[in-house]
Amino acid sequence: NAHFELGHYAGAVPYNITSWLDKNKDPLNETVVALLGHSKEALVQTLFAAPAPVEGGGSKKKKSSAFQTISATHRESLNKLMKNLYTTHPHFVRCIIPNEVKTPGLIDAVLVLNQLQC
Protein backbone atom coordinates (compact mmCIF):
# COMPACT_ATOMS: atom_id res chain seq x y z
CA ASN A 1 0.00 0.00 0.00
CA ALA A 2 2.94 2.35 -0.56
CA HIS A 3 2.20 5.74 -2.07
CA PHE A 4 5.81 6.30 -3.13
CA GLU A 5 9.31 4.84 -2.74
CA LEU A 6 12.68 6.44 -2.13
CA GLY A 7 15.92 4.90 -3.31
CA HIS A 8 18.06 4.06 -0.28
CA TYR A 9 21.55 2.55 -0.12
CA ALA A 10 19.97 -0.69 1.08
CA GLY A 11 17.27 -0.68 -1.61
CA ALA A 12 13.89 0.93 -2.27
CA VAL A 13 12.06 2.14 0.85
CA PRO A 14 8.26 2.31 0.45
CA TYR A 15 6.24 5.05 2.18
CA ASN A 16 2.54 5.23 2.94
CA ILE A 17 1.18 8.72 3.64
CA THR A 18 -2.09 7.64 5.23
CA SER A 19 -2.44 9.48 8.58
CA TRP A 20 1.03 10.99 8.09
CA LEU A 21 0.23 14.06 10.19
CA ASP A 22 -1.05 11.88 13.05
CA LYS A 23 1.98 9.58 13.01
CA ASN A 24 4.65 12.33 12.90
CA LYS A 25 4.27 14.24 16.13
CA ASP A 26 7.92 14.05 17.15
CA PRO A 27 9.03 17.43 18.53
CA LEU A 28 11.76 19.30 16.70
CA ASN A 29 14.65 20.35 18.91
CA GLU A 30 15.07 24.14 18.96
CA THR A 31 18.87 23.90 18.67
CA VAL A 32 18.69 21.54 15.69
CA VAL A 33 16.14 23.78 13.95
CA ALA A 34 18.42 26.81 14.47
CA LEU A 35 21.42 24.87 13.16
CA LEU A 36 19.56 23.68 10.05
CA GLY A 37 18.25 27.22 9.49
CA HIS A 38 21.87 28.32 9.03
CA SER A 39 22.83 25.46 6.71
CA LYS A 40 25.10 26.06 3.70
CA GLU A 41 22.46 24.28 1.58
CA ALA A 42 19.87 26.80 0.35
CA LEU A 43 17.02 24.26 0.33
CA VAL A 44 17.70 23.21 3.93
CA GLN A 45 17.87 26.89 4.96
CA THR A 46 14.49 27.49 3.33
CA LEU A 47 12.88 24.47 4.97
CA PHE A 48 14.07 25.49 8.45
CA ALA A 49 13.84 29.28 8.13
CA ALA A 50 12.48 31.13 11.15
CA PRO A 51 8.74 31.78 10.68
CA ALA A 52 7.86 35.30 9.60
CA PRO A 53 5.90 37.33 12.15
CA VAL A 54 2.14 37.17 11.56
CA GLU A 55 0.64 40.50 10.50
CA GLY A 56 -1.89 41.77 13.01
CA GLY A 57 -1.18 38.82 15.23
CA GLY A 58 -1.54 40.84 18.43
CA SER A 59 0.41 39.89 21.51
CA LYS A 60 -0.36 36.19 21.43
CA LYS A 61 2.82 34.29 22.27
CA LYS A 62 3.76 31.53 19.84
CA LYS A 63 4.92 28.11 21.00
CA SER A 64 8.65 27.58 21.15
CA SER A 65 10.02 25.59 18.22
CA ALA A 66 11.23 23.08 20.81
CA PHE A 67 7.59 21.99 21.06
CA GLN A 68 6.79 22.36 17.37
CA THR A 69 6.13 18.93 15.83
CA ILE A 70 7.09 17.82 12.35
CA SER A 71 3.43 17.50 11.38
CA ALA A 72 2.63 20.97 12.77
CA THR A 73 5.49 22.44 10.73
CA HIS A 74 4.22 20.62 7.62
CA ARG A 75 0.67 21.78 8.26
CA GLU A 76 1.86 25.39 8.71
CA SER A 77 3.85 25.22 5.48
CA LEU A 78 0.87 23.75 3.61
CA ASN A 79 -1.43 26.48 4.98
CA LYS A 80 1.00 29.17 3.78
CA LEU A 81 1.08 27.57 0.32
CA MET A 82 -2.71 27.39 0.16
CA LYS A 83 -3.02 31.02 1.31
CA ASN A 84 -0.60 32.03 -1.43
CA LEU A 85 -2.54 30.05 -4.04
CA TYR A 86 -5.85 31.58 -2.95
CA THR A 87 -4.43 35.11 -3.29
CA THR A 88 -3.29 34.47 -6.85
CA HIS A 89 -5.19 33.48 -9.96
CA PRO A 90 -3.35 30.51 -11.46
CA HIS A 91 -4.72 29.37 -14.79
CA PHE A 92 -3.11 25.93 -14.85
CA VAL A 93 -0.53 23.69 -13.24
CA ARG A 94 2.22 22.49 -15.57
CA CYS A 95 3.11 18.82 -15.26
CA ILE A 96 6.55 17.77 -16.46
CA ILE A 97 6.70 14.45 -18.32
CA PRO A 98 9.97 12.73 -17.35
CA ASN A 99 10.12 10.30 -20.30
CA GLU A 100 8.16 9.17 -23.35
CA VAL A 101 8.14 5.46 -22.46
CA LYS A 102 6.27 5.90 -19.15
CA THR A 103 8.99 4.11 -17.18
CA PRO A 104 9.32 5.01 -13.48
CA GLY A 105 12.72 6.32 -12.39
CA LEU A 106 13.81 7.18 -15.95
CA ILE A 107 14.41 10.86 -16.73
CA ASP A 108 15.03 12.05 -20.27
CA ALA A 109 16.98 15.26 -19.55
CA VAL A 110 16.52 16.69 -23.06
CA LEU A 111 12.75 16.15 -22.89
CA VAL A 112 12.49 17.73 -19.42
CA LEU A 113 14.61 20.76 -20.36
CA ASN A 114 12.56 21.27 -23.51
CA GLN A 115 9.34 21.35 -21.45
CA LEU A 116 10.84 23.80 -18.97
CA GLN A 117 11.89 26.17 -21.76
CA CYS A 118 8.42 26.30 -23.37
MDAnalysis code that builds the backbone (N, CA, C; Angstrom):
import MDAnalysis as mda
import numpy as np

u = mda.Universe.empty(354, n_residues=118, atom_resindex=np.repeat(np.arange(118), 3), trajectory=True)
u.add_TopologyAttr("name", ["N", "CA", "C"] * 118)
u.add_TopologyAttr("resid", np.arange(1, 119))
u.add_TopologyAttr("resname", ["ASN", "ALA", "HIS", "PHE", "GLU", "LEU", "GLY", "HIS", "TYR", "ALA", "GLY", "ALA", "VAL", "PRO", "TYR", "ASN", "ILE", "THR", "SER", "TRP", "LEU", "ASP", "LYS", "ASN", "LYS", "ASP", "PRO", "LEU", "ASN", "GLU", "THR", "VAL", "VAL", "ALA", "LEU", "LEU", "GLY", "HIS", "SER", "LYS", "GLU", "ALA", "LEU", "VAL", "GLN", "THR", "LEU", "PHE", "ALA", "ALA", "PRO", "ALA", "PRO", "VAL", "GLU", "GLY", "GLY", "GLY", "SER", "LYS", "LYS", "LYS", "LYS", "SER", "SER", "ALA", "PHE", "GLN", "THR", "ILE", "SER", "ALA", "THR", "HIS", "ARG", "GLU", "SER", "LEU", "ASN", "LYS", "LEU", "MET", "LYS", "ASN", "LEU", "TYR", "THR", "THR", "HIS", "PRO", "HIS", "PHE", "VAL", "ARG", "CYS", "ILE", "ILE", "PRO", "ASN", "GLU", "VAL", "LYS", "THR", "PRO", "GLY", "LEU", "ILE", "ASP", "ALA", "VAL", "LEU", "VAL", "LEU", "ASN", "GLN", "LEU", "GLN", "CYS"])
u.atoms.positions = np.array([
    [0.814, -1.196, 0.000],
    [0.000, 0.000, 0.000],
    [0.859, 1.261, 0.000],
    [2.049, 1.195, -0.543],
    [2.944, 2.352, -0.560],
    [2.450, 3.381, -1.566],
    [2.560, 4.651, -1.181],
    [2.197, 5.742, -2.074],
    [3.392, 6.185, -2.918],
    [4.601, 5.994, -2.378],
    [5.807, 6.302, -3.132],
    [6.979, 5.558, -2.500],
    [8.093, 5.499, -3.229],
    [9.305, 4.838, -2.739],
    [10.489, 5.775, -2.929],
    [11.431, 5.699, -2.007],
    [12.682, 6.443, -2.128],
    [13.823, 5.448, -2.253],
    [14.749, 5.750, -3.158],
    [15.925, 4.900, -3.307],
    [16.851, 5.098, -2.118],
    [17.227, 4.036, -1.482],
    [18.059, 4.058, -0.282],
    [19.258, 3.166, -0.563],
    [20.359, 3.371, 0.152],
    [21.549, 2.553, -0.121],
    [21.271, 1.060, 0.041],
    [20.290, 0.717, 0.862],
    [19.969, -0.690, 1.082],
    [18.871, -1.178, 0.146],
    [18.340, -0.299, -0.690],
    [17.268, -0.677, -1.608],
    [16.145, 0.341, -1.557],
    [15.047, 0.030, -2.247],
    [13.893, 0.929, -2.271],
    [13.160, 0.877, -0.941],
    [12.793, 2.056, -0.414],
    [12.065, 2.144, 0.849],
    [10.674, 2.684, 0.540],
    [9.621, 1.848, 0.743],
    [8.262, 2.307, 0.448],
    [7.697, 3.173, 1.578],
    [6.880, 4.154, 1.210],
    [6.243, 5.045, 2.182],
    [4.743, 5.100, 1.923],
    [3.984, 5.089, 2.991],
    [2.539, 5.233, 2.937],
    [2.190, 6.512, 3.676],
    [1.460, 7.424, 3.034],
    [1.185, 8.721, 3.644],
    [-0.142, 8.774, 4.397],
    [-0.837, 7.658, 4.491],
    [-2.086, 7.635, 5.234],
    [-1.826, 8.011, 6.688],
    [-2.547, 8.981, 7.191],
    [-2.438, 9.483, 8.576],
    [-1.036, 9.993, 8.888],
    [-0.345, 10.520, 7.889],
    [1.026, 10.989, 8.089],
    [1.112, 12.041, 9.187],
    [0.182, 12.998, 9.186],
    [0.228, 14.057, 10.192],
    [0.013, 13.514, 11.599],
    [-0.794, 12.468, 11.727],
    [-1.047, 11.880, 13.049],
    [0.146, 11.070, 13.545],
    [0.865, 10.444, 12.619],
    [1.982, 9.582, 13.007],
    [3.277, 10.339, 13.272],
    [3.392, 11.582, 12.787],
    [4.645, 12.326, 12.904],
    [4.503, 13.509, 13.850],
    [4.418, 13.198, 15.108],
    [4.269, 14.238, 16.127],
    [5.525, 14.361, 16.977],
    [6.653, 13.924, 16.430],
    [7.919, 14.051, 17.150],
    [8.301, 15.521, 17.233],
    [8.653, 16.007, 18.423],
    [9.027, 17.425, 18.529],
    [10.378, 17.690, 17.871],
    [10.500, 18.876, 17.299],
    [11.760, 19.303, 16.704],
    [12.550, 20.058, 17.759],
    [13.794, 19.696, 17.936],
    [14.653, 20.348, 18.910],
    [15.003, 21.747, 18.426],
    [14.841, 22.738, 19.301],
    [15.072, 24.140, 18.959],
    [16.496, 24.379, 18.461],
    [17.462, 23.737, 19.071],
    [18.868, 23.904, 18.674],
    [19.109, 23.327, 17.284],
    [18.528, 22.171, 17.008],
    [18.688, 21.535, 15.695],
    [18.024, 22.389, 14.616],
    [16.839, 22.925, 14.911],
    [16.142, 23.778, 13.949],
    [16.986, 25.015, 13.641],
    [17.565, 25.640, 14.675],
    [18.415, 26.815, 14.470],
    [19.641, 26.459, 13.636],
    [20.243, 25.315, 13.911],
    [21.415, 24.868, 13.163],
    [21.071, 24.639, 11.693],
    [19.969, 23.945, 11.426],
    [19.560, 23.679, 10.049],
    [19.142, 24.962, 9.334],
    [18.619, 25.939, 10.081],
    [18.251, 27.217, 9.493],
    [19.446, 28.009, 8.998],
    [20.640, 27.649, 9.462],
    [21.869, 28.320, 9.030],
    [22.732, 27.405, 8.147],
    [22.118, 26.416, 7.553],
    [22.829, 25.460, 6.706],
    [23.439, 26.154, 5.489],
    [24.486, 25.557, 4.932],
    [25.096, 26.064, 3.697],
    [24.238, 25.692, 2.488],
    [23.355, 24.707, 2.654],
    [22.459, 24.282, 1.577],
    [21.224, 25.188, 1.563],
    [20.974, 25.844, 0.443],
    [19.867, 26.801, 0.348],
    [18.511, 26.145, 0.630],
    [18.298, 24.937, 0.120],
    [17.020, 24.261, 0.335],
    [16.794, 23.982, 1.814],
    [17.824, 23.506, 2.500],
    [17.703, 23.214, 3.930],
    [17.435, 24.505, 4.693],
    [18.110, 25.580, 4.331],
    [17.868, 26.887, 4.960],
    [16.415, 27.300, 4.804],
    [15.881, 27.118, 3.603],
    [14.493, 27.493, 3.327],
    [13.525, 26.657, 4.157],
    [13.782, 25.354, 4.234],
    [12.883, 24.470, 4.972],
    [12.859, 24.761, 6.463],
    [13.977, 25.253, 7.006],
    [14.069, 25.485, 8.446],
    [14.224, 26.968, 8.783],
    [13.766, 27.839, 7.879],
    [13.839, 29.278, 8.132],
    [12.922, 29.645, 9.291],
    [13.313, 30.668, 10.039],
    [12.479, 31.133, 11.150],
    [11.165, 31.640, 10.583],
    [10.031, 31.321, 11.213],
    [8.737, 31.778, 10.681],
    [8.636, 33.298, 10.717],
    [8.042, 33.850, 9.664],
    [7.856, 35.301, 9.597],
    [6.783, 35.707, 10.600],
    [6.913, 36.891, 11.201],
    [5.899, 37.330, 12.148],
    [4.550, 37.504, 11.455],
    [3.487, 37.097, 12.122],
    [2.142, 37.172, 11.564],
    [1.662, 38.614, 11.646],
    [1.140, 39.123, 10.521],
    [0.637, 40.497, 10.496],
    [-0.629, 40.581, 11.325],
    [-0.703, 41.581, 12.188],
    [-1.891, 41.770, 13.013],
    [-2.118, 40.645, 13.989],
    [-1.056, 39.979, 14.363],
    [-1.178, 38.821, 15.234],
    [-1.417, 39.171, 16.681],
    [-1.313, 40.447, 17.043],
    [-1.544, 40.837, 18.427],
    [-0.387, 40.398, 19.301],
    [-0.652, 40.237, 20.575],
    [0.411, 39.893, 21.514],
    [0.397, 38.427, 21.900],
    [-0.308, 37.614, 21.124],
    [-0.363, 36.186, 21.429],
    [1.025, 35.579, 21.268],
    [1.483, 34.884, 22.294],
    [2.818, 34.285, 22.266],
    [2.761, 32.958, 21.525],
    [3.698, 32.766, 20.620],
    [3.764, 31.530, 19.840],
    [4.551, 30.476, 20.605],
    [4.194, 29.216, 20.374],
    [4.918, 28.110, 21.003],
    [6.373, 28.124, 20.583],
    [7.231, 27.709, 21.469],
    [8.649, 27.582, 21.148],
    [8.809, 26.469, 20.123],
    [9.802, 26.629, 19.234],
    [10.020, 25.593, 18.220],
    [10.457, 24.278, 18.850],
    [10.865, 24.313, 20.133],
    [11.232, 23.076, 20.813],
    [10.011, 22.172, 20.943],
    [8.825, 22.763, 20.925],
    [7.592, 21.985, 21.056],
    [6.832, 21.880, 19.746],
    [7.405, 22.425, 18.684],
    [6.788, 22.358, 17.368],
    [7.024, 20.948, 16.815],
    [5.976, 20.283, 16.366],
    [6.132, 18.934, 15.830],
    [6.367, 18.997, 14.327],
    [6.853, 17.904, 13.789],
    [7.089, 17.825, 12.354],
    [5.777, 18.016, 11.606],
    [4.716, 17.368, 12.070],
    [3.431, 17.497, 11.377],
    [2.879, 18.916, 11.490],
    [3.098, 19.589, 12.620],
    [2.631, 20.969, 12.766],
    [3.390, 21.886, 11.812],
    [4.686, 21.653, 11.662],
    [5.485, 22.444, 10.727],
    [5.010, 22.208, 9.298],
    [4.726, 20.960, 8.958],
    [4.222, 20.620, 7.621],
    [2.864, 21.279, 7.391],
    [1.997, 21.195, 8.376],
    [0.665, 21.785, 8.262],
    [0.769, 23.308, 8.069],
    [1.657, 23.943, 8.829],
    [1.857, 25.391, 8.713],
    [2.357, 25.758, 7.321],
    [3.307, 24.981, 6.810],
    [3.846, 25.221, 5.481],
    [2.765, 25.042, 4.419],
    [1.951, 24.016, 4.562],
    [0.870, 23.754, 3.612],
    [-0.163, 24.878, 3.661],
    [-0.477, 25.368, 4.852],
    [-1.430, 26.477, 4.983],
    [-0.903, 27.739, 4.307],
    [0.404, 28.016, 4.444],
    [1.000, 29.171, 3.783],
    [0.907, 29.030, 2.262],
    [1.180, 27.824, 1.761],
    [1.084, 27.572, 0.325],
    [-0.344, 27.796, -0.163],
    [-1.321, 27.251, 0.560],
    [-2.714, 27.393, 0.156],
    [-3.150, 28.855, 0.203],
    [-2.696, 29.598, 1.214],
    [-3.022, 31.023, 1.310],
    [-2.461, 31.765, 0.099],
    [-1.229, 31.421, -0.269],
    [-0.598, 32.028, -1.432],
    [-1.368, 31.691, -2.707],
    [-1.780, 30.448, -2.849],
    [-2.536, 30.045, -4.039],
    [-3.889, 30.750, -4.110],
    [-4.550, 30.918, -2.958],
    [-5.854, 31.580, -2.949],
    [-5.751, 33.077, -3.239],
    [-4.590, 33.683, -3.009],
    [-4.433, 35.109, -3.287],
    [-3.979, 35.369, -4.719],
    [-3.680, 34.323, -5.453],
    [-3.288, 34.469, -6.854],
    [-4.381, 33.883, -7.736],
    [-4.201, 34.010, -9.016],
    [-5.188, 33.482, -9.955],
    [-4.492, 32.571, -10.969],
    [-4.029, 31.403, -10.508],
    [-3.346, 30.509, -11.456],
    [-4.339, 29.978, -12.490],
    [-3.866, 29.859, -13.715],
    [-4.719, 29.371, -14.789],
    [-4.534, 27.869, -15.024],
    [-3.363, 27.347, -14.670],
    [-3.105, 25.930, -14.853],
    [-1.887, 25.534, -14.039],
    [-1.724, 24.239, -13.880],
    [-0.528, 23.692, -13.244],
    [0.185, 22.880, -14.311],
    [1.449, 23.162, -14.522],
    [2.219, 22.492, -15.566],
    [2.818, 21.201, -15.014],
    [2.517, 20.094, -15.635],
    [3.114, 18.816, -15.259],
    [4.269, 18.527, -16.216],
    [5.370, 18.094, -15.662],
    [6.546, 17.768, -16.460],
    [6.561, 16.264, -16.707],
    [6.640, 15.869, -17.963],
    [6.700, 14.453, -18.324],
    [8.167, 14.049, -18.317],
    [8.557, 13.078, -17.462],
    [9.973, 12.725, -17.345],
    [10.517, 11.903, -18.502],
    [9.656, 11.108, -19.176],
    [10.122, 10.297, -20.300],
    [8.937, 9.923, -21.171],
    [9.219, 9.528, -22.386],
    [8.162, 9.174, -23.350],
    [7.688, 7.728, -23.213],
    [8.462, 6.886, -22.539],
    [8.137, 5.457, -22.462],
    [7.380, 5.093, -21.188],
    [7.042, 6.090, -20.381],
    [6.265, 5.897, -19.147],
    [6.915, 4.884, -18.215],
    [8.228, 4.989, -18.061],
    [8.988, 4.106, -17.179],
    [9.351, 4.854, -15.908],
    [8.976, 4.319, -14.731],
    [9.323, 5.012, -13.484],
    [10.831, 5.064, -13.268],
    [11.304, 6.174, -12.719],
    [12.716, 6.318, -12.394],
    [13.599, 6.702, -13.568],
    [13.042, 6.836, -14.763],
    [13.809, 7.185, -15.952],
    [13.522, 8.632, -16.323],
    [14.575, 9.453, -16.388],
    [14.412, 10.860, -16.730],
    [15.171, 11.158, -18.010],
    [14.442, 11.629, -19.005],
    [15.025, 12.051, -20.274],
    [15.320, 13.541, -20.134],
    [16.593, 13.879, -19.846],
    [16.980, 15.261, -19.549],
    [16.619, 16.223, -20.673],
    [16.826, 15.820, -21.923],
    [16.520, 16.694, -23.059],
    [15.016, 16.996, -23.103],
    [14.202, 15.974, -22.890],
    [12.745, 16.148, -22.891],
    [12.310, 17.083, -21.763],
    [12.845, 16.897, -20.561],
    [12.487, 17.725, -19.416],
    [12.905, 19.174, -19.656],
    [14.139, 19.391, -20.110],
    [14.605, 20.758, -20.362],
    [13.782, 21.445, -21.434],
    [13.382, 20.708, -22.454],
    [12.557, 21.275, -23.513],
    [11.214, 21.746, -22.951],
    [10.618, 20.969, -22.048],
    [9.338, 21.352, -21.447],
    [9.490, 22.568, -20.543],
    [10.617, 22.673, -19.858],
    [10.841, 23.803, -18.968],
    [11.093, 25.089, -19.727],
    [11.587, 24.982, -20.962],
    [11.891, 26.169, -21.761],
    [10.675, 26.669, -22.527],
    [9.632, 25.879, -22.619],
    [8.417, 26.297, -23.368],
    [7.659, 27.371, -22.620],
])
